Amino acid sequence: MVRILELEEYAKKNNIPIMEHDGIEFLLSFIKDNNVKRVLEIGSAIGYSAIRMCLVNDDITVTTIERDEIRYKEAIKNIKKFNLESRINIIFSDAFDVLLDDKYDLIFIDAAKSQYIKFFEKFKLNLNKNGVIISDNLNFHGLTHTKDEIKSRNVRGIVRKLNNYIDFLKDNKEFDTAFYDIGDGISISKRKN
Ligand SMILES: C[S@@+](CC[C@H](N)C(=O)[O-])C[C@H]1O[C@@H](n2cnc3c(N)ncnc32)[C@H](O)[C@@H]1O
């Protein structure tokens, strides 16, 4: 487990936003309990969550997309350190430029918060019949619940878009969504029967 700690330390030192501890544990339990085998992740950063998901079981594979070159290169190094090159397919691209034919049991959205509705609409086409879409950061450090005035215009914009995403999930005709106040706020969306 030392090497996982090293990734966490690197992320902290270099201000790389990786999943919070409670959030990742929740995600890993979900994968284990639901026998998830094929994962698509939007937002790899340095490969931390992709590696952790693969380590749940030997037969899990992850396709993960990252648009930042420095993070992508760091992820490549980390994936190699864990000998997971054959199970993690990392794509260096903006997720909106990626066309995938494959279907996945779990699609994990953990990228630009202002684009969540667009990620959801694009990648739901890659979901297996009984698959789920999990989204992280819905609380945005508690800011999506705050009644206080948010000073930064940029942050206000992200909070508004995340709240739009939450409403989009609540009103969705095709998917049912459960919301969890775990980590930075997680949702799990399943296709209605
Ligand atoms: C929160 S971090 C991902 C953390 C990672 N899932 C983990 O927990 O280890 C979000 C990442 O998404 C990437 N990203 C944001 N928008 C993207 C897009 N449209 N396409 C690909 N990557 C994107 C960012 O560069 C950033 O590294």
The ligand as a Gaussian input file, in Angstrom:
#p B3LYP/6-31G(d) Opt

LIG

0 1
 C      -10.727000      15.610000     -10.381000
 S       -9.496000      15.233000     -11.558000
 C       -9.622000      13.482000     -11.737000
 C       -9.181000      12.731000     -10.530000
 C       -9.105000      11.243000     -10.697000
 N      -10.349000      10.678000     -11.174000
 C       -8.738000      10.600000      -9.379000
 O       -9.588000      10.610000      -8.450000
 O       -7.623000      10.091000      -9.260000
 C      -10.239000      15.797000     -13.028000
 C       -9.373000      15.625000     -14.279000
 O      -10.226000      15.728000     -15.411000
 C       -9.493000      16.318000     -16.460000
 N      -10.483000      16.845000     -17.407000
 C      -11.326000      17.884000     -17.208000
 N      -12.123000      18.037000     -18.278000
 C      -11.751000      17.086000     -19.185000
 C      -12.192000      16.750000     -20.494000
 N      -13.156000      17.440000     -21.106000
 N      -11.610000      15.709000     -21.112000
 C      -10.610000      15.001000     -20.507000
 N      -10.142000      15.288000     -19.270000
 C      -10.722000      16.306000     -18.615000
 C       -8.649000      17.385000     -15.761000
 O       -7.507000      17.725000     -16.534000
 C       -8.311000      16.709000     -14.444000
 O       -7.035000      16.118000     -14.450000

